[in-house]
Amino acid sequence: MKIPTPSRLEYSTPEYPILTAQLMAWFAAQYFSKPEDALSPYASPLLAKPQGLPPALIITAEYDPLRDEGEIYAAHLRQHGVEAVATRYTGVTHGFINLYPILEEGKIAISQIAAAITHKFAEE
């Protein structure tokens, strides 16, 4: 679901060409058969009541149009009793983790993910 958050408004412009509004609209057109499909909780998790979900680690990037939506989702999970950690990586754009071979923030994010998974499995 398109949410006019500050990060979406600011970072989906051609000045930040990684994930533009035009590209996100194209992805939506590929994903949804009809506009109302965007109202499904499977497409828009903020519309679901997240009960019984495992702990979540949500990683966002400073210059990402989806940053605020990720952070809002983490708050939504916590409001419904789900353990959720949101980490914003500064100075990077959407998809930064894919650049882990050359980008320190990507390496750190992968280490954070591995630590979260290791911690969860150590509890069981």
C-alpha positions as CSV (number, residue, x, y, z in Angstrom):
1,M,0.0,0.0,0.0
2,K,1.4,3.4,-1.0
3,I,1.9,5.5,2.2
4,P,2.9,9.1,1.7
5,T,5.6,9.0,4.3
6,P,8.3,11.6,4.5
7,S,11.0,9.2,3.3
8,R,8.8,8.1,0.3
9,L,8.2,11.7,-0.7
10,E,11.8,12.7,-0.3
11,Y,13.7,9.7,-1.6
12,S,11.6,8.4,-4.5
13,T,12.6,11.2,-6.8
14,P,15.0,11.0,-9.7
15,E,17.6,12.6,-7.5
16,Y,17.8,9.3,-5.7
17,P,17.6,6.9,-8.7
18,I,17.8,3.6,-6.8
19,L,14.1,3.2,-6.1
20,T,12.0,5.9,-7.7
21,A,8.2,6.4,-7.5
22,Q,8.0,5.3,-11.1
23,L,9.9,2.1,-10.4
24,M,7.8,1.3,-7.4
25,A,4.6,1.9,-9.5
26,W,6.0,-0.5,-12.1
27,F,6.7,-3.2,-9.4
28,A,3.1,-2.7,-8.0
29,A,1.7,-3.1,-11.5
30,Q,3.6,-6.4,-11.9
31,Y,2.5,-7.7,-8.4
32,F,-1.2,-6.7,-8.2
33,S,-3.9,-7.9,-10.6
34,K,-6.1,-5.0,-9.6
35,P,-5.5,-1.9,-7.3
36,E,-7.5,-3.4,-4.4
37,D,-5.0,-6.2,-4.2
38,A,-2.8,-3.7,-2.4
39,L,-5.2,-3.8,0.5
40,S,-4.5,-7.4,1.3
41,P,-2.5,-7.9,4.5
42,Y,-0.2,-10.2,2.4
43,A,0.8,-7.2,0.3
44,S,0.5,-4.6,3.1
45,P,1.5,-6.1,6.4
46,L,0.5,-3.0,8.3
47,L,-3.1,-4.0,7.6
48,A,-2.7,-7.4,9.5
49,K,-2.8,-8.1,13.2
50,P,0.6,-9.7,13.7
51,Q,-0.2,-12.3,16.4
52,G,2.1,-15.1,17.1
53,L,4.9,-13.9,14.9
54,P,8.5,-14.6,15.7
55,P,10.9,-11.8,16.7
56,A,11.7,-9.5,13.8
57,L,14.8,-7.5,12.7
58,I,13.9,-4.7,10.4
59,I,16.8,-3.0,8.6
60,T,16.3,0.3,6.9
61,A,18.5,2.7,5.0
62,E,18.6,6.4,5.5
63,Y,18.1,7.3,1.8
64,D,15.4,4.8,1.1
65,P,11.8,5.7,0.2
66,L,10.6,2.6,2.1
67,R,12.6,3.5,5.3
68,D,9.6,5.0,7.2
69,E,7.3,2.2,6.3
70,G,9.8,-0.3,7.6
71,E,10.2,1.6,10.9
72,I,6.4,2.0,11.2
73,Y,6.0,-1.7,10.7
74,A,8.5,-2.4,13.5
75,A,6.4,-0.2,15.8
76,H,3.2,-1.9,14.6
77,L,4.7,-5.3,15.5
78,R,5.8,-4.0,19.0
79,Q,2.3,-2.6,19.6
80,H,0.9,-6.1,19.0
81,G,3.3,-7.8,21.4
82,V,5.9,-9.0,18.8
83,E,9.5,-8.4,19.6
84,A,10.9,-6.2,16.9
85,V,14.1,-4.3,16.4
86,A,14.5,-1.7,13.8
87,T,18.0,-0.5,12.8
88,R,18.5,2.4,10.4
89,Y,21.8,2.5,8.6
90,T,22.9,6.0,7.8
91,G,24.5,7.3,4.7
92,V,23.1,4.4,2.5
93,T,20.3,3.8,0.0
94,H,17.8,1.0,-0.6
95,G,19.6,-2.3,-1.4
96,F,22.8,-1.3,0.3
97,I,23.2,-4.7,1.9
98,N,23.8,-6.2,-1.6
99,L,27.0,-4.2,-1.7
100,Y,28.4,-5.9,1.3
101,P,31.6,-6.9,-0.5
102,I,32.6,-3.3,-0.8
103,L,30.4,-1.4,1.6
104,E,31.1,-1.6,5.4
105,E,27.5,-0.9,6.3
106,G,26.5,-3.9,4.3
107,K,29.0,-6.1,6.1
108,I,27.7,-4.8,9.4
109,A,24.1,-5.4,8.5
110,I,24.8,-9.0,7.5
111,S,26.6,-9.5,10.8
112,Q,23.6,-8.1,12.6
113,I,21.3,-10.5,10.7
114,A,23.5,-13.5,11.5
115,A,23.6,-12.5,15.2
116,A,19.8,-12.2,15.4
117,I,19.4,-15.6,13.8
118,T,22.1,-17.2,16.0
119,H,20.5,-15.6,19.1
120,K,17.0,-17.0,18.2
121,F,18.3,-20.5,17.6
122,A,20.3,-20.4,20.8
123,E,17.0,-19.8,22.7
124,E,15.4,-22.9,21.4
